[in-house]
Amino acid sequence: IMAYKLVKGVYSVRCRHPGCPFHVQIKIDSNLMGMTQADVELEAHKLAKDMAFTQHDAVYGVKHPLEDPDIHRVGGTFRRIGAVG
């Protein structure tokens, strides 16, 4: 069984609160690995969301929380890594 890891992942995160200008690109430097590309994508998505919440709250936290964030990968690839199991 082969596993996958995310290499140079970059995610775009945008707040959907009406009129909110928050739109950032989050670089994932963590060594994320999983049994499938979908597993890795899910973990990266969660990490990008958590990092965006922190950044959003630092600037707009008193006005509104990060609302229904639009998150998608704009950079990076999945690389197969050695046999597992």
N, CA, C and O atoms as a Maestro MAE file, in Angstrom:
{
 s_m_m2io_version
 :::
 2.0.0
}

f_m_ct {
 s_m_title
 :::
 protein
 m_atom[340] {
  # First column is atom index #
  i_m_mmod_type
  r_m_x_coord
  r_m_y_coord
  r_m_z_coord
  i_m_residue_number
  s_m_chain_name
  s_m_pdb_residue_name
  s_m_pdb_atom_name
  i_m_atomic_number
  :::
  1 25 0.854 -1.186 0.000 1 A "ILE " " N  " 7
  2 3 0.000 0.000 0.000 1 A "ILE " " CA " 6
  3 2 0.889 1.235 0.000 1 A "ILE " " C  " 6
  4 15 1.830 1.336 0.788 1 A "ILE " " O  " 8
  5 25 0.587 2.161 -0.881 2 A "MET " " N  " 7
  6 3 1.332 3.414 -0.949 2 A "MET " " CA " 6
  7 2 0.597 4.481 -0.146 2 A "MET " " C  " 6
  8 15 -0.626 4.448 -0.013 2 A "MET " " O  " 8
  9 25 1.361 5.416 0.380 3 A "ALA " " N  " 7
  10 3 0.783 6.548 1.090 3 A "ALA " " CA " 6
  11 2 1.119 7.813 0.302 3 A "ALA " " C  " 6
  12 15 1.912 7.777 -0.639 3 A "ALA " " O  " 8
  13 25 0.510 8.923 0.696 4 A "TYR " " N  " 7
  14 3 0.714 10.190 0.009 4 A "TYR " " CA " 6
  15 2 1.082 11.270 1.007 4 A "TYR " " C  " 6
  16 15 0.725 11.205 2.183 4 A "TYR " " O  " 8
  17 25 1.809 12.273 0.509 5 A "LYS " " N  " 7
  18 3 2.083 13.446 1.333 5 A "LYS " " CA " 6
  19 2 1.875 14.683 0.482 5 A "LYS " " C  " 6
  20 15 2.007 14.638 -0.741 5 A "LYS " " O  " 8
  21 25 1.548 15.789 1.138 6 A "LEU " " N  " 7
  22 3 1.339 17.062 0.465 6 A "LEU " " CA " 6
  23 2 2.672 17.785 0.381 6 A "LEU " " C  " 6
  24 15 3.390 17.901 1.375 6 A "LEU " " O  " 8
  25 25 3.000 18.273 -0.817 7 A "VAL " " N  " 7
  26 3 4.243 18.993 -1.040 7 A "VAL " " CA " 6
  27 2 3.910 20.422 -1.475 7 A "VAL " " C  " 6
  28 15 3.222 20.623 -2.475 7 A "VAL " " O  " 8
  29 25 4.393 21.405 -0.730 8 A "LYS " " N  " 7
  30 3 4.215 22.831 -1.043 8 A "LYS " " CA " 6
  31 2 2.743 23.205 -1.216 8 A "LYS " " C  " 6
  32 15 2.374 23.856 -2.194 8 A "LYS " " O  " 8
  33 25 1.915 22.794 -0.273 9 A "GLY " " N  " 7
  34 3 0.486 23.089 -0.347 9 A "GLY " " CA " 6
  35 2 0.181 24.546 -0.059 9 A "GLY " " C  " 6
  36 15 0.702 25.120 0.898 9 A "GLY " " O  " 8
  37 25 -0.664 25.144 -0.887 10 A "VAL " " N  " 7
  38 3 -1.125 26.519 -0.686 10 A "VAL " " CA " 6
  39 2 -2.639 26.512 -0.844 10 A "VAL " " C  " 6
  40 15 -3.173 25.997 -1.826 10 A "VAL " " O  " 8
  41 25 -3.318 27.089 0.131 11 A "TYR " " N  " 7
  42 3 -4.780 27.127 0.129 11 A "TYR " " CA " 6
  43 2 -5.282 28.557 0.182 11 A "TYR " " C  " 6
  44 15 -4.764 29.379 0.939 11 A "TYR " " O  " 8
  45 25 -6.273 28.846 -0.610 12 A "SER " " N  " 7
  46 3 -6.928 30.146 -0.614 12 A "SER " " CA " 6
  47 2 -8.109 30.064 0.348 12 A "SER " " C  " 6
  48 15 -8.912 29.134 0.280 12 A "SER " " O  " 8
  49 25 -8.207 31.053 1.250 13 A "VAL " " N  " 7
  50 3 -9.307 31.075 2.218 13 A "VAL " " CA " 6
  51 2 -9.957 32.456 2.169 13 A "VAL " " C  " 6
  52 15 -9.281 33.480 2.271 13 A "VAL " " O  " 8
  53 25 -11.278 32.466 2.013 14 A "ARG " " N  " 7
  54 3 -12.033 33.712 1.932 14 A "ARG " " CA " 6
  55 2 -13.215 33.660 2.892 14 A "ARG " " C  " 6
  56 15 -13.925 32.657 2.968 14 A "ARG " " O  " 8
  57 25 -13.416 34.748 3.620 15 A "CYS " " N  " 7
  58 3 -14.571 34.866 4.521 15 A "CYS " " CA " 6
  59 2 -15.789 35.260 3.688 15 A "CYS " " C  " 6
  60 15 -15.710 36.134 2.826 15 A "CYS " " O  " 8
  61 25 -16.909 34.605 3.957 16 A "ARG " " N  " 7
  62 3 -18.127 34.895 3.186 16 A "ARG " " CA " 6
  63 2 -19.068 35.866 3.890 16 A "ARG " " C  " 6
  64 15 -20.203 36.057 3.452 16 A "ARG " " O  " 8
  65 25 -18.608 36.478 4.975 17 A "HIS " " N  " 7
  66 3 -19.425 37.496 5.634 17 A "HIS " " CA " 6
  67 2 -19.597 38.666 4.655 17 A "HIS " " C  " 6
  68 15 -18.617 39.114 4.060 17 A "HIS " " O  " 8
  69 25 -20.825 39.165 4.481 18 A "PRO " " N  " 7
  70 3 -21.049 40.249 3.506 18 A "PRO " " CA " 6
  71 2 -20.104 41.438 3.758 18 A "PRO " " C  " 6
  72 15 -20.053 41.979 4.862 18 A "PRO " " O  " 8
  73 25 -19.379 41.822 2.739 19 A "GLY " " N  " 7
  74 3 -18.508 42.988 2.820 19 A "GLY " " CA " 6
  75 2 -17.142 42.746 3.455 19 A "GLY " " C  " 6
  76 15 -16.325 43.664 3.519 19 A "GLY " " O  " 8
  77 25 -16.885 41.546 3.917 20 A "CYS " " N  " 7
  78 3 -15.592 41.274 4.565 20 A "CYS " " CA " 6
  79 2 -14.517 41.098 3.492 20 A "CYS " " C  " 6
  80 15 -14.680 40.286 2.581 20 A "CYS " " O  " 8
  81 25 -13.421 41.852 3.595 21 A "PRO " " N  " 7
  82 3 -12.362 41.755 2.595 21 A "PRO " " CA " 6
  83 2 -11.350 40.631 2.845 21 A "PRO " " C  " 6
  84 15 -10.385 40.494 2.093 21 A "PRO " " O  " 8
  85 25 -11.560 39.823 3.897 22 A "PHE " " N  " 7
  86 3 -10.574 38.795 4.245 22 A "PHE " " CA " 6
  87 2 -10.473 37.734 3.159 22 A "PHE " " C  " 6
  88 15 -11.432 37.016 2.878 22 A "PHE " " O  " 8
  89 25 -9.296 37.649 2.556 23 A "HIS " " N  " 7
  90 3 -9.007 36.642 1.533 23 A "HIS " " CA " 6
  91 2 -7.499 36.435 1.558 23 A "HIS " " C  " 6
  92 15 -6.744 37.301 1.116 23 A "HIS " " O  " 8
  93 25 -7.059 35.290 2.074 24 A "VAL " " N  " 7
  94 3 -5.624 35.036 2.233 24 A "VAL " " CA " 6
  95 2 -5.227 33.725 1.575 24 A "VAL " " C  " 6
  96 15 -6.062 32.874 1.267 24 A "VAL " " O  " 8
  97 25 -3.922 33.596 1.374 25 A "GLN " " N  " 7
  98 3 -3.373 32.325 0.934 25 A "GLN " " CA " 6
  99 2 -2.560 31.756 2.087 25 A "GLN " " C  " 6
  100 15 -1.663 32.413 2.615 25 A "GLN " " O  " 8
  101 25 -2.884 30.535 2.466 26 A "ILE " " N  " 7
  102 3 -2.243 29.853 3.582 26 A "ILE " " CA " 6
  103 2 -1.273 28.816 3.022 26 A "ILE " " C  " 6
  104 15 -1.657 27.954 2.231 26 A "ILE " " O  " 8
  105 25 -0.024 28.910 3.437 27 A "LYS " " N  " 7
  106 3 0.979 27.935 3.011 27 A "LYS " " CA " 6
  107 2 1.051 26.848 4.076 27 A "LYS " " C  " 6
  108 15 1.223 27.142 5.260 27 A "LYS " " O  " 8
  109 25 0.921 25.602 3.657 28 A "ILE " " N  " 7
  110 3 0.972 24.467 4.573 28 A "ILE " " CA " 6
  111 2 2.396 23.910 4.578 28 A "ILE " " C  " 6
  112 15 2.830 23.275 3.617 28 A "ILE " " O  " 8
  113 25 3.113 24.157 5.670 29 A "ASP " " N  " 7
  114 3 4.485 23.665 5.806 29 A "ASP " " CA " 6
  115 2 4.546 22.350 6.572 29 A "ASP " " C  " 6
  116 15 5.582 21.685 6.586 29 A "ASP " " O  " 8
  117 25 3.452 21.976 7.203 30 A "SER " " N  " 7
  118 3 3.425 20.742 7.989 30 A "SER " " CA " 6
  119 2 3.615 19.526 7.092 30 A "SER " " C  " 6
  120 15 3.264 19.551 5.912 30 A "SER " " O  " 8
  121 25 4.163 18.485 7.650 31 A "ASN " " N  " 7
  122 3 4.387 17.248 6.916 31 A "ASN " " CA " 6
  123 2 3.122 16.389 7.020 31 A "ASN " " C  " 6
  124 15 3.033 15.507 7.874 31 A "ASN " " O  " 8
  125 25 2.154 16.649 6.151 32 A "LEU " " N  " 7
  126 3 0.882 15.928 6.186 32 A "LEU " " CA " 6
  127 2 0.955 14.687 5.306 32 A "LEU " " C  " 6
  128 15 1.340 14.763 4.139 32 A "LEU " " O  " 8
  129 25 0.582 13.546 5.876 33 A "MET " " N  " 7
  130 3 0.594 12.296 5.126 33 A "MET " " CA " 6
  131 2 -0.700 11.535 5.384 33 A "MET " " C  " 6
  132 15 -1.326 11.691 6.432 33 A "MET " " O  " 8
  133 25 -1.091 10.714 4.423 34 A "GLY " " N  " 7
  134 3 -2.280 9.896 4.579 34 A "GLY " " CA " 6
  135 2 -2.273 8.744 3.598 34 A "GLY " " C  " 6
  136 15 -1.450 8.694 2.684 34 A "GLY " " O  " 8
  137 25 -3.192 7.826 3.793 35 A "MET " " N  " 7
  138 3 -3.267 6.639 2.936 35 A "MET " " CA " 6
  139 2 -3.779 6.971 1.537 35 A "MET " " C  " 6
  140 15 -3.440 6.286 0.572 35 A "MET " " O  " 8
  141 25 -4.602 8.027 1.424 36 A "THR " " N  " 7
  142 3 -5.114 8.444 0.117 36 A "THR " " CA " 6
  143 2 -4.894 9.945 -0.049 36 A "THR " " C  " 6
  144 15 -4.646 10.660 0.922 36 A "THR " " O  " 8
  145 25 -4.987 10.407 -1.282 37 A "GLN " " N  " 7
  146 3 -4.888 11.844 -1.516 37 A "GLN " " CA " 6
  147 2 -6.022 12.576 -0.808 37 A "GLN " " C  " 6
  148 15 -5.829 13.683 -0.304 37 A "GLN " " O  " 8
  149 25 -7.196 11.969 -0.768 38 A "ALA " " N  " 7
  150 3 -8.347 12.588 -0.101 38 A "ALA " " CA " 6
  151 2 -8.090 12.756 1.397 38 A "ALA " " C  " 6
  152 15 -8.490 13.762 1.982 38 A "ALA " " O  " 8
  153 25 -7.422 11.775 2.025 39 A "ASP " " N  " 7
  154 3 -7.085 11.890 3.450 39 A "ASP " " CA " 6
  155 2 -6.183 13.094 3.695 39 A "ASP " " C  " 6
  156 15 -6.397 13.868 4.628 39 A "ASP " " O  " 8
  157 25 -5.176 13.237 2.847 40 A "VAL " " N  " 7
  158 3 -4.230 14.341 2.990 40 A "VAL " " CA " 6
  159 2 -4.928 15.669 2.735 40 A "VAL " " C  " 6
  160 15 -4.711 16.639 3.461 40 A "VAL " " O  " 8
  161 25 -5.761 15.712 1.708 41 A "GLU " " N  " 7
  162 3 -6.505 16.938 1.370 41 A "GLU " " CA " 6
  163 2 -7.397 17.363 2.532 41 A "GLU " " C  " 6
  164 15 -7.469 18.549 2.852 41 A "GLU " " O  " 8
  165 25 -8.072 16.416 3.160 42 A "LEU " " N  " 7
  166 3 -8.945 16.718 4.287 42 A "LEU " " CA " 6
  167 2 -8.161 17.329 5.451 42 A "LEU " " C  " 6
  168 15 -8.593 18.320 6.042 42 A "LEU " " O  " 8
  169 25 -7.017 16.742 5.777 43 A "GLU " " N  " 7
  170 3 -6.198 17.266 6.871 43 A "GLU " " CA " 6
  171 2 -5.653 18.653 6.543 43 A "GLU " " C  " 6
  172 15 -5.622 19.528 7.409 43 A "GLU " " O  " 8
  173 25 -5.226 18.856 5.308 44 A "ALA " " N  " 7
  174 3 -4.713 20.158 4.895 44 A "ALA " " CA " 6
  175 2 -5.817 21.215 4.942 44 A "ALA " " C  " 6
  176 15 -5.577 22.354 5.341 44 A "ALA " " O  " 8
  177 25 -7.019 20.831 4.534 45 A "HIS " " N  " 7
  178 3 -8.173 21.729 4.557 45 A "HIS " " CA " 6
  179 2 -8.454 22.180 5.988 45 A "HIS " " C  " 6
  180 15 -8.684 23.364 6.237 45 A "HIS " " O  " 8
  181 25 -8.434 21.231 6.930 46 A "LYS " " N  " 7
  182 3 -8.668 21.551 8.346 46 A "LYS " " CA " 6
  183 2 -7.594 22.495 8.874 46 A "LYS " " C  " 6
  184 15 -7.894 23.458 9.579 46 A "LYS " " O  " 8
  185 25 -6.341 22.213 8.527 47 A "LEU " " N  " 7
  186 3 -5.233 23.042 8.990 47 A "LEU " " CA " 6
  187 2 -5.334 24.455 8.420 47 A "LEU " " C  " 6
  188 15 -5.128 25.429 9.144 47 A "LEU " " O  " 8
  189 25 -5.647 24.575 7.139 48 A "ALA " " N  " 7
  190 3 -5.806 25.891 6.514 48 A "ALA " " CA " 6
  191 2 -6.931 26.672 7.180 48 A "ALA " " C  " 6
  192 15 -6.808 27.876 7.408 48 A "ALA " " O  " 8
  193 25 -8.028 25.987 7.492 49 A "LYS " " N  " 7
  194 3 -9.165 26.643 8.143 49 A "LYS " " CA " 6
  195 2 -8.769 27.158 9.527 49 A "LYS " " C  " 6
  196 15 -9.095 28.290 9.883 49 A "LYS " " O  " 8
  197 25 -8.069 26.334 10.307 50 A "ASP " " N  " 7
  198 3 -7.630 26.740 11.638 50 A "ASP " " CA " 6
  199 2 -6.694 27.945 11.571 50 A "ASP " " C  " 6
  200 15 -6.824 28.884 12.357 50 A "ASP " " O  " 8
  201 25 -5.748 27.913 10.627 51 A "MET " " N  " 7
  202 3 -4.807 29.022 10.489 51 A "MET " " CA " 6
  203 2 -5.534 30.297 10.049 51 A "MET " " C  " 6
  204 15 -5.200 31.389 10.510 51 A "MET " " O  " 8
  205 25 -6.516 30.165 9.170 52 A "ALA " " N  " 7
  206 3 -7.281 31.324 8.705 52 A "ALA " " CA " 6
  207 2 -8.122 31.907 9.833 52 A "ALA " " C  " 6
  208 15 -8.236 33.128 9.941 52 A "ALA " " O  " 8
  209 25 -8.717 31.059 10.683 53 A "PHE " " N  " 7
  210 3 -9.483 31.562 11.827 53 A "PHE " " CA " 6
  211 2 -8.607 32.451 12.697 53 A "PHE " " C  " 6
  212 15 -9.038 33.520 13.129 53 A "PHE " " O  " 8
  213 25 -7.384 32.015 12.954 54 A "THR " " N  " 7
  214 3 -6.463 32.787 13.782 54 A "THR " " CA " 6
  215 2 -6.155 34.132 13.139 54 A "THR " " C  " 6
  216 15 -6.210 35.166 13.806 54 A "THR " " O  " 8
  217 25 -5.833 34.128 11.851 55 A "GLN " " N  " 7
  218 3 -5.517 35.372 11.151 55 A "GLN " " CA " 6
  219 2 -6.733 36.293 11.081 55 A "GLN " " C  " 6
  220 15 -6.610 37.499 11.291 55 A "GLN " " O  " 8
  221 25 -7.893 35.736 10.789 56 A "HIS " " N  " 7
  222 3 -9.112 36.536 10.683 56 A "HIS " " CA " 6
  223 2 -9.451 37.176 12.027 56 A "HIS " " C  " 6
  224 15 -9.763 38.365 12.092 56 A "HIS " " O  " 8
  225 25 -9.390 36.385 13.097 57 A "ASP " " N  " 7
  226 3 -9.728 36.905 14.418 57 A "ASP " " CA " 6
  227 2 -8.785 38.027 14.849 57 A "ASP " " C  " 6
  228 15 -9.200 38.950 15.550 57 A "ASP " " O  " 8
  229 25 -7.523 37.952 14.434 58 A "ALA " " N  " 7
  230 3 -6.561 38.984 14.797 58 A "ALA " " CA " 6
  231 2 -6.943 40.335 14.199 58 A "ALA " " C  " 6
  232 15 -6.644 41.377 14.781 58 A "ALA " " O  " 8
  233 25 -7.603 40.325 13.038 59 A "VAL " " N  " 7
  234 3 -7.943 41.577 12.358 59 A "VAL " " CA " 6
  235 2 -9.421 41.938 12.494 59 A "VAL " " C  " 6
  236 15 -9.752 43.088 12.781 59 A "VAL " " O  " 8
  237 25 -10.297 40.981 12.294 60 A "TYR " " N  " 7
  238 3 -11.739 41.256 12.230 60 A "TYR " " CA " 6
  239 2 -12.533 40.637 13.378 60 A "TYR " " C  " 6
  240 15 -13.762 40.710 13.380 60 A "TYR " " O  " 8
  241 25 -11.864 40.038 14.341 61 A "GLY " " N  " 7
  242 3 -12.537 39.305 15.407 61 A "GLY " " CA " 6
  243 2 -13.569 40.082 16.185 61 A "GLY " " C  " 6
  244 15 -14.570 39.518 16.626 61 A "GLY " " O  " 8
  245 25 -13.342 41.379 16.362 62 A "VAL " " N  " 7
  246 3 -14.316 42.168 17.120 62 A "VAL " " CA " 6
  247 2 -15.567 42.458 16.296 62 A "VAL " " C  " 6
  248 15 -16.621 42.758 16.857 62 A "VAL " " O  " 8
  249 25 -15.463 42.371 14.975 63 A "LYS " " N  " 7
  250 3 -16.601 42.672 14.101 63 A "LYS " " CA " 6
  251 2 -17.453 41.437 13.820 63 A "LYS " " C  " 6
  252 15 -18.680 41.482 13.909 63 A "LYS " " O  " 8
  253 25 -16.787 40.334 13.481 64 A "HIS " " N  " 7
  254 3 -17.499 39.088 13.171 64 A "HIS " " CA " 6
  255 2 -16.490 37.947 13.099 64 A "HIS " " C  " 6
  256 15 -15.309 38.178 12.839 64 A "HIS " " O  " 8
  257 25 -16.948 36.719 13.327 65 A "PRO " " N  " 7
  258 3 -16.054 35.559 13.176 65 A "PRO " " CA " 6
  259 2 -15.900 35.209 11.693 65 A "PRO " " C  " 6
  260 15 -16.670 35.676 10.853 65 A "PRO " " O  " 8
  261 25 -14.903 34.387 11.383 66 A "LEU " " N  " 7
  262 3 -14.737 33.883 10.019 66 A "LEU " " CA " 6
  263 2 -15.994 33.097 9.672 66 A "LEU " " C  " 6
  264 15 -16.318 32.107 10.328 66 A "LEU " " O  " 8
  265 25 -16.693 33.539 8.647 67 A "GLU " " N  " 7
  266 3 -18.016 32.992 8.344 67 A "GLU " " CA " 6
  267 2 -17.998 32.102 7.108 67 A "GLU " " C  " 6
  268 15 -17.631 32.548 6.021 67 A "GLU " " O  " 8
  269 25 -18.393 30.846 7.274 68 A "ASP " " N  " 7
  270 3 -18.527 29.889 6.172 68 A "ASP " " CA " 6
  271 2 -17.380 30.029 5.168 68 A "ASP " " C  " 6
  272 15 -17.616 30.326 3.996 68 A "ASP " " O  " 8
  273 25 -16.140 29.818 5.620 69 A "PRO " " N  " 7
  274 3 -15.003 30.105 4.746 69 A "PRO " " CA " 6
  275 2 -14.979 29.279 3.459 69 A "PRO " " C  " 6
  276 15 -15.266 28.082 3.454 69 A "PRO " " O  " 8
  277 25 -14.626 29.963 2.370 70 A "ASP " " N  " 7
  278 3 -14.419 29.314 1.076 70 A "ASP " " CA " 6
  279 2 -12.951 28.911 1.043 70 A "ASP " " C  " 6
  280 15 -12.076 29.776 1.034 70 A "ASP " " O  " 8
  281 25 -12.668 27.609 1.025 71 A "ILE " " N  " 7
  282 3 -11.294 27.108 1.095 71 A "ILE " " CA " 6
  283 2 -11.040 26.184 -0.086 71 A "ILE " " C  " 6
  284 15 -11.790 25.236 -0.320 71 A "ILE " " O  " 8
  285 25 -9.975 26.469 -0.828 72 A "HIS " " N  " 7
  286 3 -9.592 25.544 -1.896 72 A "HIS " " CA " 6
  287 2 -8.088 25.604 -2.145 72 A "HIS " " C  " 6
  288 15 -7.440 26.624 -1.911 72 A "HIS " " O  " 8
  289 25 -7.557 24.497 -2.621 73 A "ARG " " N  " 7
  290 3 -6.119 24.390 -2.870 73 A "ARG " " CA " 6
  291 2 -5.783 25.113 -4.163 73 A "ARG " " C  " 6
  292 15 -6.413 24.888 -5.197 73 A "ARG " " O  " 8
  293 25 -4.782 25.984 -4.093 74 A "VAL " " N  " 7
  294 3 -4.347 26.721 -5.278 74 A "VAL " " CA " 6
  295 2 -2.907 26.364 -5.659 74 A "VAL " " C  " 6
  296 15 -2.407 26.820 -6.688 74 A "VAL " " O  " 8
  297 25 -2.251 25.562 -4.846 75 A "GLY " " N  " 7
  298 3 -0.886 25.163 -5.142 75 A "GLY " " CA " 6
  299 2 -0.515 23.905 -4.389 75 A "GLY " " C  " 6
  300 15 -1.145 23.553 -3.392 75 A "GLY " " O  " 8
  301 25 0.508 23.234 -4.874 76 A "GLY " " N  " 7
  302 3 0.983 22.030 -4.204 76 A "GLY " " CA " 6
  303 2 0.597 20.771 -4.957 76 A "GLY " " C  " 6
  304 15 -0.290 20.769 -5.811 76 A "GLY " " O  " 8
  305 25 1.292 19.705 -4.610 77 A "THR " " N  " 7
  306 3 1.039 18.418 -5.246 77 A "THR " " CA " 6
  307 2 1.043 17.318 -4.194 77 A "THR " " C  " 6
  308 15 1.517 17.500 -3.072 77 A "THR " " O  " 8
  309 25 0.505 16.183 -4.587 78 A "PHE " " N  " 7
  310 3 0.543 15.011 -3.728 78 A "PHE " " CA " 6
  311 2 1.632 14.096 -4.258 78 A "PHE " " C  " 6
  312 15 1.675 13.799 -5.452 78 A "PHE " " O  " 8
  313 25 2.503 13.654 -3.379 79 A "ARG " " N  " 7
  314 3 3.592 12.765 -3.763 79 A "ARG " " CA " 6
  315 2 3.394 11.422 -3.088 79 A "ARG " " C  " 6
  316 15 3.074 11.339 -1.902 79 A "ARG " " O  " 8
  317 25 3.592 10.376 -3.870 80 A "ARG " " N  " 7
  318 3 3.548 9.026 -3.282 80 A "ARG " " CA " 6
  319 2 4.818 8.828 -2.460 80 A "ARG " " C  " 6
  320 15 5.915 9.226 -2.851 80 A "ARG " " O  " 8
  321 25 4.622 8.200 -1.310 81 A "ILE " " N  " 7
  322 3 5.777 7.881 -0.492 81 A "ILE " " CA " 6
  323 2 5.827 6.381 -0.292 81 A "ILE " " C  " 6
  324 15 4.864 5.685 -0.612 81 A "ILE " " O  " 8
  325 25 6.925 5.871 0.227 82 A "GLY " " N  " 7
  326 3 7.194 4.437 0.344 82 A "GLY " " CA " 6
  327 2 6.042 3.554 0.773 82 A "GLY " " C  " 6
  328 15 5.011 4.027 1.250 82 A "GLY " " O  " 8
  329 25 6.236 2.295 0.598 83 A "ALA " " N  " 7
  330 3 5.224 1.305 0.949 83 A "ALA " " CA " 6
  331 2 4.957 1.340 2.450 83 A "ALA " " C  " 6
  332 15 5.873 1.491 3.258 83 A "ALA " " O  " 8
  333 25 3.687 1.197 2.801 84 A "VAL " " N  " 7
  334 3 3.258 1.188 4.197 84 A "VAL " " CA " 6
  335 2 2.626 -0.167 4.461 84 A "VAL " " C  " 6
  336 15 1.876 -0.683 3.632 84 A "VAL " " O  " 8
  337 25 2.931 -0.741 5.617 85 A "GLY " " N  " 7
  338 3 2.287 -1.990 6.007 85 A "GLY " " CA " 6
  339 2 2.995 -3.123 5.474 85 A "GLY " " C  " 6
  340 15 2.594 -4.265 5.701 85 A "GLY " " O  " 8
  :::
 }
 m_bond[339] {
  # First column is bond index #
  i_m_from
  i_m_to
  i_m_order
  :::
  1 1 2 1
  2 2 3 1
  3 3 4 2
  4 3 5 1
  5 5 6 1
  6 6 7 1
  7 7 8 2
  8 7 9 1
  9 9 10 1
  10 10 11 1
  11 11 12 2
  12 11 13 1
  13 13 14 1
  14 14 15 1
  15 15 16 2
  16 15 17 1
  17 17 18 1
  18 18 19 1
  19 19 20 2
  20 19 21 1
  21 21 22 1
  22 22 23 1
  23 23 24 2
  24 23 25 1
  25 25 26 1
  26 26 27 1
  27 27 28 2
  28 27 29 1
  29 29 30 1
  30 30 31 1
  31 31 32 2
  32 31 33 1
  33 33 34 1
  34 34 35 1
  35 35 36 2
  36 35 37 1
  37 37 38 1
  38 38 39 1
  39 39 40 2
  40 39 41 1
  41 41 42 1
  42 42 43 1
  43 43 44 2
  44 43 45 1
  45 45 46 1
  46 46 47 1
  47 47 48 2
  48 47 49 1
  49 49 50 1
  50 50 51 1
  51 51 52 2
  52 51 53 1
  53 53 54 1
  54 54 55 1
  55 55 56 2
  56 55 57 1
  57 57 58 1
  58 58 59 1
  59 59 60 2
  60 59 61 1
  61 61 62 1
  62 62 63 1
  63 63 64 2
  64 63 65 1
  65 65 66 1
  66 66 67 1
  67 67 68 2
  68 67 69 1
  69 69 70 1
  70 70 71 1
  71 71 72 2
  72 71 73 1
  73 73 74 1
  74 74 75 1
  75 75 76 2
  76 75 77 1
  77 77 78 1
  78 78 79 1
  79 79 80 2
  80 79 81 1
  81 81 82 1
  82 82 83 1
  83 83 84 2
  84 83 85 1
  85 85 86 1
  86 86 87 1
  87 87 88 2
  88 87 89 1
  89 89 90 1
  90 90 91 1
  91 91 92 2
  92 91 93 1
  93 93 94 1
  94 94 95 1
  95 95 96 2
  96 95 97 1
  97 97 98 1
  98 98 99 1
  99 99 100 2
  100 99 101 1
  101 101 102 1
  102 102 103 1
  103 103 104 2
  104 103 105 1
  105 105 106 1
  106 106 107 1
  107 107 108 2
  108 107 109 1
  109 109 110 1
  110 110 111 1
  111 111 112 2
  112 111 113 1
  113 113 114 1
  114 114 115 1
  115 115 116 2
  116 115 117 1
  117 117 118 1
  118 118 119 1
  119 119 120 2
  120 119 121 1
  121 121 122 1
  122 122 123 1
  123 123 124 2
  124 123 125 1
  125 125 126 1
  126 126 127 1
  127 127 128 2
  128 127 129 1
  129 129 130 1
  130 130 131 1
  131 131 132 2
  132 131 133 1
  133 133 134 1
  134 134 135 1
  135 135 136 2
  136 135 137 1
  137 137 138 1
  138 138 139 1
  139 139 140 2
  140 139 141 1
  141 141 142 1
  142 142 143 1
  143 143 144 2
  144 143 145 1
  145 145 146 1
  146 146 147 1
  147 147 148 2
  148 147 149 1
  149 149 150 1
  150 150 151 1
  151 151 152 2
  152 151 153 1
  153 153 154 1
  154 154 155 1
  155 155 156 2
  156 155 157 1
  157 157 158 1
  158 158 159 1
  159 159 160 2
  160 159 161 1
  161 161 162 1
  162 162 163 1
  163 163 164 2
  164 163 165 1
  165 165 166 1
  166 166 167 1
  167 167 168 2
  168 167 169 1
  169 169 170 1
  170 170 171 1
  171 171 172 2
  172 171 173 1
  173 173 174 1
  174 174 175 1
  175 175 176 2
  176 175 177 1
  177 177 178 1
  178 178 179 1
  179 179 180 2
  180 179 181 1
  181 181 182 1
  182 182 183 1
  183 183 184 2
  184 183 185 1
  185 185 186 1
  186 186 187 1
  187 187 188 2
  188 187 189 1
  189 189 190 1
  190 190 191 1
  191 191 192 2
  192 191 193 1
  193 193 194 1
  194 194 195 1
  195 195 196 2
  196 195 197 1
  197 197 198 1
  198 198 199 1
  199 199 200 2
  200 199 201 1
  201 201 202 1
  202 202 203 1
  203 203 204 2
  204 203 205 1
  205 205 206 1
  206 206 207 1
  207 207 208 2
  208 207 209 1
  209 209 210 1
  210 210 211 1
  211 211 212 2
  212 211 213 1
  213 213 214 1
  214 214 215 1
  215 215 216 2
  216 215 217 1
  217 217 218 1
  218 218 219 1
  219 219 220 2
  220 219 221 1
  221 221 222 1
  222 222 223 1
  223 223 224 2
  224 223 225 1
  225 225 226 1
  226 226 227 1
  227 227 228 2
  228 227 229 1
  229 229 230 1
  230 230 231 1
  231 231 232 2
  232 231 233 1
  233 233 234 1
  234 234 235 1
  235 235 236 2
  236 235 237 1
  237 237 238 1
  238 238 239 1
  239 239 240 2
  240 239 241 1
  241 241 242 1
  242 242 243 1
  243 243 244 2
  244 243 245 1
  245 245 246 1
  246 246 247 1
  247 247 248 2
  248 247 249 1
  249 249 250 1
  250 250 251 1
  251 251 252 2
  252 251 253 1
  253 253 254 1
  254 254 255 1
  255 255 256 2
  256 255 257 1
  257 257 258 1
  258 258 259 1
  259 259 260 2
  260 259 261 1
  261 261 262 1
  262 262 263 1
  263 263 264 2
  264 263 265 1
  265 265 266 1
  266 266 267 1
  267 267 268 2
  268 267 269 1
  269 269 270 1
  270 270 271 1
  271 271 272 2
  272 271 273 1
  273 273 274 1
  274 274 275 1
  275 275 276 2
  276 275 277 1
  277 277 278 1
  278 278 279 1
  279 279 280 2
  280 279 281 1
  281 281 282 1
  282 282 283 1
  283 283 284 2
  284 283 285 1
  285 285 286 1
  286 286 287 1
  287 287 288 2
  288 287 289 1
  289 289 290 1
  290 290 291 1
  291 291 292 2
  292 291 293 1
  293 293 294 1
  294 294 295 1
  295 295 296 2
  296 295 297 1
  297 297 298 1
  298 298 299 1
  299 299 300 2
  300 299 301 1
  301 301 302 1
  302 302 303 1
  303 303 304 2
  304 303 305 1
  305 305 306 1
  306 306 307 1
  307 307 308 2
  308 307 309 1
  309 309 310 1
  310 310 311 1
  311 311 312 2
  312 311 313 1
  313 313 314 1
  314 314 315 1
  315 315 316 2
  316 315 317 1
  317 317 318 1
  318 318 319 1
  319 319 320 2
  320 319 321 1
  321 321 322 1
  322 322 323 1
  323 323 324 2
  324 323 325 1
  325 325 326 1
  326 326 327 1
  327 327 328 2
  328 327 329 1
  329 329 330 1
  330 330 331 1
  331 331 332 2
  332 331 333 1
  333 333 334 1
  334 334 335 1
  335 335 336 2
  336 335 337 1
  337 337 338 1
  338 338 339 1
  339 339 340 2
  :::
 }
}
